[in-house]
Amino acid sequence: MRSGAKVAVVGGAFVLVAGGIGYGAYNVLGDTGDGGGGTQSASQSSKVKTGPPSAEEIAETSKGFFDAWAAGDAAAAALLTNNEAGAEPVLASYGEDAHIGKVKITPGPAVGTKVPYTVRATVAYEGKSKPLSYASELTVVRGLTTGKALVDWEPTVVHPQLTEGATLKTGESSTPAIEAVDRNGTVLTKEKYPSLGPILDTLRQKYGETSGGSAGIETWIEPADASQPDVNLLTLSQGKPGKVQTTLDANAQAAAERAVKKFSEASVVAVKPSTGAIRAVANNPVTEFNVALQGKQAPGSTLKIMTAAMLLEKGLVTANGAAECPPDVRYYTRTIENLGRFSLPDGSTFTQSFAKSCNTAFIKMIDDVGDDSALAKEAREVFGIGLDWKTGVVTSDGSVPEEVQGEAAAQYIGQGTVQMNVLNMASITATARTGTFRQPVIVPQSLDNRELATASRSLSPSVVQQLNTMMRATAAWGTGAKAMAGVGGDKGAKTGSAEVDGQDTSNSWFTGFSNDLAAAAVVQTGGHGGDAAGPVVAEVLKTGG
């Protein structure tokens, strides 16, 4: 992706007794990558220490490592780790490839065997220089063979965003920087909208060369996987950014960023039903793996939107027709209950079962459907799930595998083998809103004339009307009423809770629409859909997109 000339290792010669700590023993007794290598002298073989490193050992080892690293002596620093072969080239590239010098490392108080620290340094390349600072941490462990206290080697020791096989580099970028703008021309930056960081990196990788910009000089992390975008850490010389148009909306994105920060793990996506334009994407925490777009997990009862569409299409239910809602129902070997084993009175309508999220009303329909694979077909043919979406960035496009018997029953309520993320659920809601699947996009199709996914058929106007009626009921007096109370316009919703891998508290799912904006959110271990994910969706919908 980029290139830069190599220079000599930054820093002076390493002194073996820097800071009053001797390193001679480490030069002889460095461990190997499995934490158990190295050769001991006969006189030491009976004196190998065991157990966790002491506070004194942690302090001495970490200080020795920091001193060697700061001095630019990669070999000496690597000998103080439990993976000399893995550590040395990464530490050497810090000066050689990344051109980072004048390194000052300030450790904080150790927390057990972990030592946090801050790094302040200078990046210098072809007469240009800038300060670089960041925080990371290391762990001190005992070498399995030597018994010595050693740094447990991970690439994150050098930089918190560095992954296995990735390299730090400084040089002239072959891909120009981009200036991404929202639908109204507002500039979108990762500083103001942190969740967009990985997306902006991807857009630069894909569209930087054709965006009309010119190269700058930067420090970046180059991933081991060439298909992944570089992660820019520092810009020494800006060059000329090229402009890339997105479908995002700055106001909706700002609301999404605020909303997810209220929870330790949350994601939300907003989509415009009439066009498929993605208006907002946010995650907390922000990682290179974009959970909102790439995650895969059971979406719980939010998937009843799709199940209801299938049942309505087959004429097995109507929005105002009667639907039984007993406390539990059995299908083959699986018994499925309603939350708290609630039931609805005889004569209750299918809309009431939908709005109150009655599981059994849906499961009881399976025998009448007569085809365990019907939901999988509905997902693909109507809602575009499992097709190859070309959004402009990497996405996982949902999965409803064809199942039988008990697994098929679980799918009806968004459990079992169903795999979705909030982009998928926002799209499902958008499709239900209009009746036609419009593949979500984050950059206009006109940018590169890519072929978008299309579903084979649309829902009938009657089914669309009934789906919207049931979602409106959920938002007005059903399980989504509290969360949607402050949302204006023509609004509808569906709640969901999904237990994954036997967790004690279910994941909170919620999806809804207001006029021509649909959004979906998940809060990990957030409980009921309306309690946690509901307010996230509502905050985004209030912007109008």
N, C-alpha and C positions, 0 to 999 in steps of 0.2 A: 504493500500500500504506500509506503513512504520510504525515503532513504536519507542517510546522513553519514558524513565521513567520521571514522573512528579517531579518537585521540588517546593519549596516554592516560593511565589510571590516575585519577585525581588524588592528591595528597602526597605526603612525604613518606620516607622509609619508616617501616614499623619498628618500634622499640619493644623488645621482648619483655621489659619490666615496666611498661607504661602504667602510670598511676599507682605504682607500688605493688602491682600484682604480677607474679611470675607466670610465664606462659610455656616454659620449657616442657613441663610435664604434659601439657595439652598437645604440644607438637608431636610427642611420642605416642600419646594415648587417645588420639581422636577416634570417635566412634564412626561406624558406617551408617548407611541410610536406614537400616532396620533398627537402629537404636542399640545394637548389641555387638558391633564390630570392635576393632582395635585389638592390639596385642599387649599384654601386660608382662612386666619383668617378673622373674621368679620371686624377688623379694616382696613384690606387691600382691602376688596372687592370693595370699592368705589374708589380705587386708582390704579386700574389695568392700566398699560401703554398700549398704542396702537401705531401702526405705526412702521416703520423700526427701528431697534436698532441704538442708537447714536454711534458715533465713540468711545466715552468713554466706553460705554457698550460693544462694540465689543472687545476693548482692554482688559477690565477687565475679560470678560467671557472667551476669548481665553486663556489669561494668567492663569486663575484659572484652566482651563481644562488641559493645558500643564503641570502646576506644579503638579497636582494630577496624571496625567498619568506618568510623569517622576519619581515621587516618588513611583510608583507601587501601588497606591491606586485606584483600579479599581472602587470600589463603589463610592468614592467621585467624580471621573472623570465622571462616568455615570450619577450622579445626575445633572451634568452641561450640559446634553444633553436633547433633547426632546424625547428620547426613552431609558429610563433607563434600562428596561428589555432587550432590544436588545444590548445595548452598553456594559453592565457590563461583560457578559461572554467573549466577544471578547477582551476587555481590560485586563481581568484577564488572558486569555490564552497567552497574550503577554509575561508574565513572566513565567507562569506555564507550558505551552506547548512549547512555542518557545524559552524559556530560554534567553530572551533578557533583559539585565540589563545595568546599567551605562548610562541611557538614558539622552541625552541632546537635547532639542528641541529649535530651533532658529527660531522665527517668522520673516517674512518679513513685509514690509509695507502693510497694509490692502488695498484691492481694492474693494471699496464699502463694502459689508458685507462679502466678502471672505478674508480669511487670509492664505497666503501661508507660508510654513515653511519647514525647513529641520530637519531631525532626524539623530543624530549620536549616536550609541549605540554599545554594545558589546554582541555578542552571545557566551555563555560559556556552554560546555557540556562535561562531563566526562574528565576533564583536558585539553580540547582543547577549544580555544577561537579565535574569529576573529572579527574585526570591521564590523559594518553594517551601511550603510548610504543611505538615499533616501530622496526625496522631495514629499510633498503632500500639500493639502489645505483643509480648512474647511470653512463652512458658518455659520454665527451667525444669528439666527432668533428670533422672539419674540414668546414665548409660548402663545398659543391661550387662555388658561384659566388663567394662572398666570400673564401673561404680562412680565415675566422675559426674559432677553436675554439668550438664550441657544444655544449650538452647535447643528446644524441640523445633526442628526446622520446618517452616512453612513459608511459601512465597509471601504471604501477608506480613511476615516479619519485616520485609523490606518496604512494602507499601500495602495498605489495607485492601486495595483493589486488584492487587497482583494475584493471578491464578496460576495453577500448575501449567508449565510450558509457555506461559506468556512472557514477554520481555518489555523492559522499559527502554524507550528510545527518545532521542531528540534529533531533529533535523528538519529538512524542508519537506513539507507534506506534498505528496503527489495528488492527493484529493483536496481540493479547495474547501475551506470552511463554507458553511451555508448560513444564511439568515432566514430562518423559517418564520413564516407569518401566518396568522389565523385568517379566517374567512373575511375579516374586515381590514386586514393589513397590519394588525398589531403584531409586533415582533415577539416571538416566543423564545425564551431562554431557559436553560436548566437552572439558573440561579433563582429566577422568579417562580418557575414552575418545575420543581425538582423531579416530579414523576415523568416529565418529558425527556429527561436526560438520555436514557437508553434509546428512546424513539428518535431523538434528534441525531444521535450518533449513527443510527441505522439509515436515516434519511440522508445524512451526509455521505455515507458509504455508497448508497445507491444512486443518488442524484447530484452529488457534489461536482463531478466532472462535467455534467451537462447544464449546470446552473449558472454559468457565466462568470464564475469567480476565478481568482488566481491564488497560487499557493502561498502559504505563510510558513513561519518557523515555529515548531511546537514541540512539547514534550508529551508523549502519549504511551499508553500500554497497548502493545500489539498482541492480541490473543493467539493462543496456539491454533485455534480453529480459524482458518482463513475466511470462513463464511461469516464470522462474527465481526461486528464493527470495532475499530480502534476506539479506545477510551481516552479522550483528550484531557490532560491534566493541567497544562500550562501553555499559554500562547506568548511567545517571545516577540513575534512579528506577525501582525494580523493578516497581511495580504489583503485581497479583496473578496469578501464573502459573496457567494452567489445566492440569489433569492429562490426559495422553495415555498410554493403555496401549499397550505394544508387546509383541511376542512374543519379544523378545530375552532372553538370559540373561546376567546380569552376569558370572558366572564364565567362561562360554564366550567372551564378548566380551573380557574381560581377557586370556585365553589367546591369543586371536586377535591382539590388539594386540601382545603380547610376541613372538609367532611371526613376524609380518611384519617387525618391526623388525630382524630378523637379516639382512635382505637389502635391497639398495638399491631394488629394485622387486618387490613381492610383493603378492598379494591372496588372501583366503580368505573363504569363506562356509560356514556350517553351517546345516543344515535338519533338522527332525524329520520323518522319513518318514511317520509315521502321521497327521500333520495338515498338513504343509506349513509349519509355523511356522518362520520364520527365527530362529535362535538367536544368530548372530554374523555380523558383516560387518566386515572390516578391510582397509586398504590402507596400503602404504608406498611412496611418499610419499602424504600426504593432500592431495587436490586437490578442487576443486569438481566436476570430472568424476570420478564414482565408478567406477573401473575394475572393481571386483568386480561391480558391478551393471549397468554400462553398456558395458563393454568388448566388443570384437568381434575374435576372432582364432581361428586354428586350434587345437583342443585336443589334437591328436595322438592317441595310442593310447588315451587315456581314453574316446574315443568308441566303442571296440570293445565297450563294454558294450551300446550300442544296436545295433551291427552283429550282435553275438552273439544278442541278443534276436530280431532279424529272422530270422536263420538258423535259430534254434531253433523259432520259430513256423512257419516253412515246412517243418520236418521235414528239413532238409538236413544237420543235424548233431545230435549229442547230446553231453552233457557227457563221457560216458565212451566215446563212439564214436571211431573212428580218424579222424585228420585229417593230411593231408600238410603238411609244413613244409620245403620246399626253400629254398636260399639266396636265390633270386630267382624272380620270375614275371613274365610279360609279358601285358598286356591291351591290345589294339590297339597304339597307338604308345608306350605307357608301360611301362617296366620298373621294378618295385618290388622292393627288396631288404630283407632283414632287417638289423638293426643289426650291423655287422661281418660280414655275410653268414653268420650262423650258420644252422644247420639242426637239426632234431630227427630222431631215428632213425625208421625205418619202424615203424609200429604205435603211434606216439605218439598220445595222445588229444587231443581238442579242448580239454579242460581244461588240458593241458600247453601247448598252443599259446597259449591265453589267458593263462595264468599267466606264461609266458616272453615274452609279447608278440610272437608270431610274425606278422609282417605277411602273409607269403605264404599262410598257412593261410586267411586271410580272403579275400584277393584271388582265390584259386583257386575260390571258391564263386560268383563273379559269373555265370559262364556258366550254372550250375545255377539261379540265381535267375531268370534270363531276363527281368529288368525293371530297367533301369538306374535307374528312379525309385523303386524299392522302399524304399530307405533314407530318402528324403525323406518318403514316406508313413508309414513307421514312426515317424519323428521327430514328425510332426504328430499322427497318430492315436492313438499310445500314450503318447508322452513329452511331449506338449503343447508341443513346440518350435515357435516361430513364431506361436503364438496370442498374443492381447493380454492379457498378465498384468496384473492390478490388485493389485500388492503393497502399495500405500500410498505408494510413492515411484516415481521414474522408473527404469525398467529396460529393458534390451535383452533380448529374449526368445528369442534364438538363431535360427539359420538353417541349414537344410540344403536348398539349392536342388536342383531336379530337374536332373540332369546326365546326360551320356552318355559312353560309352567311357572314355578315360583319366581324365577328371575324375571320373566316377562311381567308378572304382577308387580314386582318391586319397581320396575321401570315406569309404570303408570303414575307413580307418585314421586318420580325423580330420584329413586334410590337404585340399588343394585349396580349394574354395569354402565349406567348413564354417566357420561363425562362431559362437563361443561365448564366454561368460565363466564365472567360477567359480560364480556363482549358477545358471546353466544346468546346469553339470556336477554340482553338488551335488543339483539337482533330478532329473537323470537317474539318479543313484545312488540317490536316495530312491525313485524310481519302480521301479527294478529291485529294490529291497529288498522292496517290498510288492506290486508288480504293478500298482498304480493311481496315475496322476498326480494329485497334489494340489497345486494351484497355490500356490507359495510366497507367504507374506504376512509383512509386518513389523509391521502393526497388524491387530487382529482384524476380520473382515468385519463384525461387529456394530457397529463404530464408525460406519460410514456406509452399510451395506447395499449396497455395491458388488457388481457381478456378477463372480464369479471365472471364470477360464477353465477349461474342462473338456475332457478328451480324449474321443474317441469310443468307445474301448474299452480294456479292461484286458488284461494278460497272463494266460495260464492259470496255475493253480497249478504245473503241471509245469515250465513255462518259468521261473517265478520261482524254483522250487527249484534248477533247474540253474544259473541265473545266480548265485544266492547261493553255490552250491557252487564255481563257478569263481572268484568273487571271494574266497572264503575261502582257496582254494588260493594265489591270488596273495599274500595276506597271510601265509600260513603258510610257503610255501617258494618262492614265485615272486619276481618283480621288486620286490614291495612288502614283502618279509619284513623287511628291516633296518629300514625306517622304522616298521613296525607292531609291532615286537618288544615295545615297552613298553605297547601298547594292550591293555586287557582286554576281556572280554565276547565276544559273538558278533561276529566282525570279518571284514571283507573289504576288498579294495582293487583298484585298477587304476592302473598308471603310464602316463605318456605323455611324449613329447618332440616338439616341433614347431618346425620351422625356418620362419621368416618372413622374406621378402624377402632370402633368401640370406645370412642372418646366420651368423657363424662358429660360434657356440655356440647350441644349440637352447634354446627355452624349456622349463622344467621344469614338467610337469603331474602332479597326483596327485589321486585321489579315493578315498574309502573310507567305511566305516561301522563303527560299534560299537553293537550293540543298536539303539536307536531314535534314533540320531543319525548323519547323513551329512554329510560335509564335502568340499570341493574347494578346491584351491589352485593358483596358478601363480606361478612365480618367473621373471621375464624373464632370458634368457640364463643360466639356472640349470643347464643340462645335462640329465642323465638325471632322469626323474621322481622316482625314489626318493631321489635325492641331496639335492635342495633342497626341492621342494614337499612331498615325503613327510613330513619332520619337522614342517612347518607344520601339515599336516592332523592328524598324530598328536597334537600338543600340544593341539589343540582337542578332538579326540575323547576325550582322557583326562579331560576335565571331565565327560563324561556328558551335558552339555547340559540 
